[in-house]
Amino acid sequence: MSLDASRLARNNRDWHQLLDLCALFGVIIANGERLYDPCAYHDRLLLGLFGIMSEAELHQISQRLHQGERQKAARGELRFGLPAGLSLALSSQIILNPDEEVQARLCLVFSKFRELGSARAVMRYLRKENFPLPMRPLHGPAPHEVVWQEATNPRVLSILPNPGYAGAYVYGRRRQTVGAFVRTCICHA
């Protein structure tokens, strides 16, 4: 027994497969108002409309949530985890990490990149000199403390193009697939 049949399927294809199964096995579908027999034409038509309306409602809710996220990003209020070289001050301003060792290591990464010209060369230099990189894990309870990890190509590549180190606030640099919908975010700098 289900009180809300729309929770049994996420899209029309799933909903109609469920209706086909119910019709095949002679299952009666009920909601708060009445009983529906998926074998009967009119009941099946109504159930199909319920599925369409449910999917449209989920789409509208999703659109409103993403629009709210984009508006928050446009105001500069949408916050993500900060990279290791930046910290949040008590006044809610983003500042350089107060740890001088973290600042020095990041300056070294940027200066070596200017000198050597590639992230891979920077990674090889850091490994040769046994210089770990500061990283801020994004999983687990906040606040996330800086940890030192061996230099790898992805770690160096997560530092070099990061717009936060240039003082820029950006949102929507990547295309995300959310469920069956693909959304493209707007970039704000």
Residue, then its C-alpha position, 0 to 999 in steps of 0.5 A: m500500500s502506498l499513500d503517494a503513488s508518485r513516489l513509486a516512479r521518478n519519471n513517466r517511463d518508470w510510472h508507465q512500466l509500473l502501471d503495466l506491471c499492475a495491469l498484468f498482475g491485476v493490482i488495484i491502485a489507490n489514492g486518497e480519493r478512489l481506487y483505480d484499475p490499470c486494466a480499465y481504459h479511463d482509470r489508466l488514462l487518469l493514472g497516466l495524467f497523474g504520472i505526467m503531472s507528478e513529473a512536471e511538478l518534480h521538474q518545477i521544484s528542481q527548477r526553483l531550487h536551481q534558480g535559487e542557487r543561481q540567484k544566491a551565486a549572483r549575489g556572491e552568497l553561495r559558499f563552497g569549501l575553500p582551498a588550503g590557501l584561503s581561510l574564512a575570517l571572523s568577519s566572514q571575509i575570505i583571507l589568505n591562510p594565516d599559516e605562513e608555511v601554507q602561503a610559502r608552499l603555494c607561492l612556490v607552486f605558482s613561481k615554479f609553474r612560471e619558471l617550468g611552464s607545466a604542472r607536471a614539471v612542478m609536481r616532479y620538482l616538489r616530489k624531488e625536493n620532498f615538498p608536500l602540498p597543503m590540501r583541505p579535505l572537503h569531506g567530514p565535519a567542518p571546519h576542515e583543517v589543512v593536511w599535507q599530502e604528497a604532490t601529485n599531478p591532480r593536486v597541482l592542477s587543483i591549485l593552479p587554475n583555482p580562481g580563488y587564489a586570484g581573488a575571483y568568485v566563480y560559480g558554474r564552471r562545470r556542466q552537471t547532470v542532475g537526474a534526467f535533466v542536464r543543466t548549465c550554470i551561469c558563470h559569475a566572476 
